[in-house]
């Protein structure tokens, strides 16, 4: 019967990336609001979702959505600056 409907084992899972201000990357966590929050909702990310935030210049951080409501999303960084 095969593996109909399943992804090939070689398919890479990509972590969503979001452009933020440099200030958003400076602490152990950050809060996204406004347009940044909207972009997070488009791919339907929720609590526990992995993501990468980057400043478009030279810094990026791996984070996890720890809380989410209609007005903001809380991101905890799981690393130091990548």
Number of C-alpha atoms within 10 A of each C-alpha: 3 5 7 6 6 7 9 8 6 6 7 8 6 8 11 14 16 16 15 16 13 15 9 18 20 14 10 14 16 17 16 19 15 10 10 16 19 16 16 19 14 8 9 9 15 16 14 12 14 20 20 18 21 21 16 12 9 9 13 21 21 21 22 18 22 16 14 17 10 9 11 15 23 19 26 19 23 14 11 13 13 10
